Amino acid sequence: MTNEQRASCLIKRYGFDFDEIPKDEIIDLLHMEIKDYQPGSSEYIRLLCGYLYCLGDISDIPLLEEAKYSINMDVGCMVDVEWIDSLKNGGIEEAFVRSRQEIIRSFVSYYKDFAEDDGG
């Protein structure tokens, strides 16, 4: 299964009802990806990080930073620093950070299309 297909399966499994997504499962999956990084899994890692951002717990900032900065440049480019900055500032719109609602709306829009395309 390609990493795009893995991402598509994850979207189909969890959807976008962020009140129902089990945070602990997302964290476990992300830890596994960081520990056993497979080339080409940037999209899958981005999706996991996006889910964590949308769940909105500031205690996840270190894990998002670890995913962004510790694997490689490809993953680092895929994980939006805006998500980290938004969590740090409480979701307030600033010069280089959109509002939390706008970021979530953009994330959902991108991944709804991604799932409909069946991950590539």
BAKEVEX-176686 format. One record per residue: residue number from 1; chain; x, y, z of N, C-alpha, C in turn. Coordinates in Angstrom, 3 decimals. Each point is the difference from the previous one (the first is absolute). Layout:
N
[NUM; "A"; [X; Y; Z]; [X; Y; Z]; [X; Y; Z]],
...
END
This chain:
120
[1; "A"; [0.850; -1.170; 0.000]; [-0.850; 1.170; 0.000]; [0.907; 1.249; 0.000]],
[2; "A"; [-0.287; 0.933; -0.896]; [0.790; 1.226; -0.040]; [-0.341; 0.874; 1.206]],
[3; "A"; [0.860; 0.953; 0.268]; [-0.259; 0.900; 1.125]; [-1.209; 0.888; -0.268]],
[4; "A"; [-0.261; 0.340; -1.266]; [-1.202; 0.757; -0.331]; [-1.248; -0.833; 0.276]],
[5; "A"; [0.071; -1.287; -0.302]; [-1.117; -0.892; 0.309]; [-0.185; -0.146; 1.503]],
[6; "A"; [1.113; -0.063; 0.718]; [-0.083; -0.055; 1.470]; [-0.693; 1.244; 0.532]],
[7; "A"; [0.354; 1.151; -0.557]; [-0.632; 1.253; 0.419]; [-1.496; -0.032; -0.318]],
[8; "A"; [-0.343; -0.457; -1.178]; [-1.408; -0.084; -0.393]; [-0.782; -0.923; 0.938]],
[9; "A"; [0.587; -1.132; 0.352]; [-0.652; -0.929; 0.943]; [-0.198; 0.649; 1.363]],
[10; "A"; [0.981; 0.772; 0.430]; [-0.103; 0.688; 1.288]; [-1.146; 1.015; -0.021]],
[11; "A"; [-0.124; 0.723; -1.091]; [-1.085; 0.978; -0.138]; [-1.348; -0.711; 0.034]],
[12; "A"; [-0.096; -1.105; -0.702]; [-1.260; -0.758; -0.012]; [-0.325; -0.544; 1.386]],
[13; "A"; [1.036; -0.365; 0.741]; [-0.200; -0.558; 1.345]; [-0.438; 1.066; 1.001]],
[14; "A"; [0.689; 1.155; -0.001]; [-0.249; 1.011; 1.029]; [-0.893; 1.144; -0.450]],
[15; "A"; [-0.008; 0.302; -1.279]; [-0.814; 1.110; -0.482]; [0.466; 1.331; 0.570]],
[16; "A"; [-0.944; 0.909; 0.185]; [0.345; 1.355; 0.424]; [-0.828; 0.490; 1.190]],
[17; "A"; [-0.602; -0.909; 0.739]; [-0.696; 0.381; 1.225]; [1.033; -0.043; 1.117]],
[18; "A"; [0.629; 1.139; 0.240]; [1.149; 0.048; 0.899]; [-0.361; -0.284; 1.452]],
[19; "A"; [-1.280; 0.047; 0.328]; [-0.418; -0.372; 1.355]; [0.001; -1.516; 0.185]],
[20; "A"; [0.006; -0.731; -1.105]; [-0.074; -1.461; 0.063]; [1.321; -0.704; -0.313]],
[21; "A"; [0.974; 0.723; -0.492]; [1.271; -0.621; -0.382]; [0.800; -0.324; 1.262]],
[22; "A"; [0.410; -1.255; 0.164]; [0.745; -0.399; 1.204]; [1.444; 0.510; -0.051]],
[23; "A"; [0.252; 1.045; 0.771]; [1.303; 0.651; 0.019]; [1.130; -0.987; 0.303]],
[24; "A"; [-0.206; -0.892; 0.939]; [1.054; -0.945; 0.370]; [0.405; -0.887; -1.175]],
[25; "A"; [-0.953; -0.374; -0.832]; [0.326; -0.812; -1.175]; [0.831; 0.801; -1.000]],
[26; "A"; [-0.354; 1.263; -0.199]; [0.752; 0.859; -0.922]; [1.429; 0.172; 0.519]],
[27; "A"; [0.134; 0.240; 1.291]; [1.329; 0.149; 0.602]; [0.816; -1.276; -0.164]],
[28; "A"; [-0.620; -1.154; 0.251]; [0.707; -1.273; -0.153]; [0.456; -0.210; -1.445]],
[29; "A"; [-0.876; 0.288; -0.944]; [0.361; -0.150; -1.417]; [1.146; 0.933; -0.375]],
[30; "A"; [-0.046; 1.223; 0.499]; [1.051; 0.966; -0.320]; [1.333; -0.420; 0.624]],
[31; "A"; [-0.041; -0.456; 1.236]; [1.233; -0.499; 0.629]; [0.602; -1.153; -0.811]],
[32; "A"; [-0.857; -0.905; -0.478]; [0.497; -1.122; -0.800]; [0.645; 0.485; -1.298]],
[33; "A"; [-0.605; 0.999; -0.629]; [0.551; 0.521; -1.258]; [1.335; 0.704; 0.227]],
[34; "A"; [0.105; 0.732; 1.091]; [1.254; 0.689; 0.307]; [1.095; -1.021; 0.299]],
[35; "A"; [-0.345; -1.009; 0.780]; [0.976; -1.016; 0.406]; [0.458; -0.846; -1.183]],
[36; "A"; [-0.936; -0.346; -0.879]; [0.304; -0.894; -1.111]; [-0.356; 0.692; -1.315]],
[37; "A"; [0.618; 1.129; -0.239]; [-0.289; 0.788; -1.197]; [0.274; -0.803; -1.272]],
[38; "A"; [-0.970; 0.029; -0.900]; [0.133; -0.639; -1.301]; [0.047; 1.091; -1.064]],
[39; "A"; [0.981; -0.009; -0.869]; [0.052; 1.022; -1.047]; [-1.328; 0.089; -0.753]],
[40; "A"; [-0.424; 1.216; -0.222]; [-1.247; 0.227; -0.724]; [-1.219; 0.147; 0.885]],
[41; "A"; [0.165; -0.075; 1.308]; [-1.185; 0.060; 0.875]; [-0.303; 1.415; 0.483]],
[42; "A"; [0.532; 0.993; -0.676]; [-0.220; 1.388; 0.418]; [-1.484; 0.372; 0.060]],
[43; "A"; [-0.765; -0.415; -0.990]; [-1.435; 0.333; -0.034]; [-0.735; -0.626; 1.170]],
[44; "A"; [0.320; -1.234; 0.306]; [-0.635; -0.705; 1.115]; [0.346; 0.681; 1.326]],
[45; "A"; [1.255; 0.365; 0.169]; [0.425; 0.698; 1.219]; [-0.673; 1.365; 0.080]],
[46; "A"; [-0.098; 0.697; -1.139]; [-0.676; 1.304; -0.026]; [-1.447; -0.146; 0.465]],
[47; "A"; [-0.674; -1.019; -0.473]; [-1.389; -0.229; 0.395]; [-0.104; -0.236; 1.506]],
[48; "A"; [0.869; -0.838; 0.539]; [-0.021; -0.255; 1.444]; [0.235; 1.287; 0.789]],
[49; "A"; [0.960; 0.801; -0.446]; [0.282; 1.274; 0.672]; [-1.181; 0.954; -0.127]],
[50; "A"; [-0.621; 0.004; -1.159]; [-1.181; 0.843; -0.200]; [-1.143; -0.398; 0.917]],
[51; "A"; [-0.194; -1.296; 0.158]; [-1.022; -0.455; 0.945]; [0.317; 0.506; 1.407]],
[52; "A"; [1.245; -0.122; 0.415]; [0.367; 0.487; 1.337]; [-0.259; 1.494; 0.117]],
[53; "A"; [0.366; 0.747; -1.043]; [-0.268; 1.443; 0.044]; [-1.499; 0.254; 0.163]],
[54; "A"; [-0.801; -0.658; -0.794]; [-1.444; 0.233; 0.041]; [-0.614; -0.408; 1.335]],
[55; "A"; [0.602; -0.964; 0.666]; [-0.475; -0.385; 1.330]; [0.313; 1.094; 1.018]],
[56; "A"; [1.023; 0.794; -0.272]; [0.226; 1.254; 0.709]; [0.577; -0.045; 1.392]],
[57; "A"; [0.778; -0.997; 0.322]; [0.575; -0.095; 1.336]; [1.438; 0.538; -0.023]],
[58; "A"; [0.246; 1.059; 0.745]; [1.331; 0.614; -0.019]; [1.084; -0.940; 0.521]],
[59; "A"; [-0.387; -1.014; 0.737]; [1.001; -0.955; 0.497]; [0.604; -0.820; -1.136]],
[60; "A"; [-0.588; 0.059; -1.196]; [0.517; -0.745; -1.145]; [1.023; 0.787; -0.816]],
[61; "A"; [0.262; 1.240; 0.379]; [0.975; 0.816; -0.736]; [1.362; -0.692; -0.096]],
[62; "A"; [0.552; -0.546; 1.076]; [1.308; -0.664; -0.127]; [-0.002; -1.170; -0.990]],
[63; "A"; [-1.077; -0.744; -0.069]; [-0.075; -1.118; -0.939]; [-0.091; 0.522; -1.435]],
[64; "A"; [-0.760; 1.044; -0.220]; [-0.067; 0.603; -1.336]; [1.368; 0.536; -0.417]],
[65; "A"; [0.690; 0.632; 0.939]; [1.344; 0.504; -0.303]; [0.965; -1.142; -0.281]],
[66; "A"; [-0.123; -1.086; 0.742]; [0.861; -1.152; -0.248]; [-0.228; -0.549; -1.403]],
[67; "A"; [-1.263; -0.133; -0.392]; [-0.304; -0.496; -1.342]; [0.532; 0.958; -1.064]],
[68; "A"; [-0.167; 1.292; 0.212]; [0.426; 0.989; -0.989]; [1.519; 0.082; -0.113]],
[69; "A"; [0.687; -0.015; 1.112]; [1.427; 0.329; -0.011]; [0.968; -1.173; 0.149]],
[70; "A"; [-0.481; -1.193; 0.340]; [0.962; -1.063; 0.313]; [0.132; -1.089; -1.059]],
[71; "A"; [-0.860; -0.028; -0.990]; [0.050; -1.119; -0.946]; [0.869; 0.345; -1.205]],
[72; "A"; [-0.469; 0.902; -0.825]; [0.777; 0.465; -1.152]; [-0.678; 1.239; -0.591]],
[73; "A"; [0.644; 0.582; -0.993]; [-0.511; 1.238; -0.575]; [-1.338; -0.204; -0.707]],
[74; "A"; [-0.206; -1.134; -0.646]; [-1.268; -0.246; -0.684]; [-1.171; 0.024; 0.972]],
[75; "A"; [0.142; -0.697; 1.106]; [-1.056; 0.004; 1.016]; [-0.116; 1.391; 0.602]],
[76; "A"; [1.120; 0.619; 0.281]; [-0.016; 1.342; 0.573]; [-0.768; 0.987; -0.849]],
[77; "A"; [0.120; -0.132; -1.300]; [-0.731; 0.894; -0.902]; [-1.497; -0.317; -0.034]],
[78; "A"; [-0.354; -1.233; 0.253]; [-1.408; -0.409; -0.058]; [-0.784; 0.396; 1.253]],
[79; "A"; [0.644; 0.014; 1.143]; [-0.683; 0.335; 1.256]; [0.009; 1.520; 0.142]],
[80; "A"; [-1.176; 0.587; -0.011]; [-0.134; 1.453; -0.008]; [0.439; 0.629; 1.323]],
[81; "A"; [0.975; 0.889; -0.069]; [0.424; 0.729; 1.194]; [-1.151; 0.865; 0.514]],
[82; "A"; [-0.899; 0.376; -0.887]; [-1.173; 0.783; 0.399]; [-0.830; -0.750; 1.041]],
[83; "A"; [-0.069; -1.328; -0.103]; [-0.740; -0.776; 0.991]; [0.641; 0.158; 1.374]],
[84; "A"; [1.305; -0.095; 0.044]; [0.727; 0.118; 1.266]; [-0.164; 1.413; 0.560]],
[85; "A"; [0.204; 1.003; -0.847]; [-0.135; 1.393; 0.441]; [-1.411; 0.297; 0.480]],
[86; "A"; [-0.989; -0.551; -0.682]; [-1.395; 0.224; 0.386]; [-0.307; -0.621; 1.364]],
[87; "A"; [0.501; -1.204; 0.232]; [-0.203; -0.605; 1.320]; [0.691; 0.822; 1.084]],
[88; "A"; [1.179; 0.499; -0.315]; [0.745; 0.792; 0.978]; [-0.697; 1.315; 0.329]],
[89; "A"; [-0.687; 0.592; -0.980]; [-0.617; 1.305; 0.254]; [-1.495; -0.088; 0.298]],
[90; "A"; [-0.505; -1.189; 0.193]; [-1.408; -0.148; 0.349]; [-0.947; 0.115; -1.185]],
[91; "A"; [0.506; -0.151; -1.218]; [-0.851; 0.011; -1.185]; [-0.382; 1.378; -0.507]],
[92; "A"; [0.704; 1.009; 0.481]; [-0.308; 1.377; -0.379]; [0.683; 0.337; -1.324]],
[93; "A"; [-0.729; 0.662; -0.875]; [0.576; 0.431; -1.271]; [1.049; 1.063; 0.251]],
[94; "A"; [1.153; -0.174; -0.654]; [1.107; 0.949; 0.096]; [0.547; 0.235; -1.398]],
[95; "A"; [1.096; 0.718; -0.104]; [0.581; 0.347; -1.300]; [0.273; -1.224; -0.863]],
[96; "A"; [0.564; -1.063; 0.573]; [0.362; -1.175; -0.788]; [-0.780; -1.250; 0.411]],
[97; "A"; [-1.083; 0.185; 0.744]; [-0.800; -1.123; 0.463]; [-1.479; 0.321; -0.222]],
[98; "A"; [-0.658; -0.866; -0.766]; [-1.447; 0.173; -0.192]; [-0.732; -0.378; 1.282]],
[99; "A"; [-1.276; 0.313; 0.056]; [-0.791; -0.384; 1.167]; [-0.097; -1.522; 0.068]],
[100; "A"; [-0.184; -0.501; 1.192]; [-0.123; -1.444; 0.202]; [-1.115; -0.577; -0.866]],
[101; "A"; [-1.133; 0.684; -0.060]; [-1.130; -0.476; -0.798]; [0.368; -0.086; -1.485]],
[102; "A"; [0.736; 0.984; -0.484]; [0.395; -0.005; -1.403]; [1.003; -1.121; -0.292]],
[103; "A"; [0.917; -0.224; 0.909]; [0.982; -1.076; -0.187]; [-0.704; -1.354; -0.029]],
[104; "A"; [-0.922; -0.221; 0.919]; [-0.735; -1.272; 0.046]; [-0.840; -0.161; -1.266]],
[105; "A"; [-0.663; 1.055; -0.414]; [-0.812; -0.052; -1.218]; [0.862; -0.394; -1.212]],
[106; "A"; [1.190; 0.574; -0.097]; [0.920; -0.297; -1.089]; [0.474; -1.456; 0.063]],
[107; "A"; [0.328; -0.471; 1.190]; [0.434; -1.381; 0.205]; [-1.090; -0.977; -0.449]],
[108; "A"; [-1.224; 0.228; 0.456]; [-1.116; -0.884; -0.335]; [-0.256; 0.023; -1.506]],
[109; "A"; [0.017; 1.173; -0.583]; [-0.241; 0.129; -1.443]; [1.042; -0.795; -0.794]],
[110; "A"; [1.252; 0.144; 0.352]; [1.075; -0.716; -0.695]; [-0.177; -1.508; 0.128]],
[111; "A"; [-0.249; -0.471; 1.202]; [-0.046; -1.439; 0.208]; [-1.322; -0.630; -0.419]],
[112; "A"; [-1.084; 0.745; -0.061]; [-1.226; -0.542; -0.583]; [0.231; -0.307; -1.472]],
[113; "A"; [0.635; 0.941; -0.704]; [0.335; -0.227; -1.407]; [0.979; -1.161; -0.140]],
[114; "A"; [0.960; -0.074; 0.903]; [1.009; -1.056; -0.008]; [-0.681; -1.363; 0.131]],
[115; "A"; [-0.936; -0.113; 0.934]; [-0.703; -1.273; 0.229]; [-0.857; -0.346; -1.200]],
[116; "A"; [-0.640; 0.999; -0.606]; [-0.842; -0.265; -1.168]; [0.828; -0.472; -1.187]],
[117; "A"; [1.257; 0.468; -0.078]; [0.900; -0.447; -1.061]; [0.621; -1.346; 0.340]],
[118; "A"; [-0.352; -0.542; 1.164]; [0.513; -1.274; 0.498]; [1.511; 0.018; 0.189]],
[119; "A"; [0.497; 1.186; 0.478]; [1.402; 0.089; 0.362]; [0.961; -0.024; -1.153]],
[120; "A"; [-0.401; 0.435; -1.122]; [0.953; 0.086; -1.094]; [-0.483; -0.807; -1.112]],
END
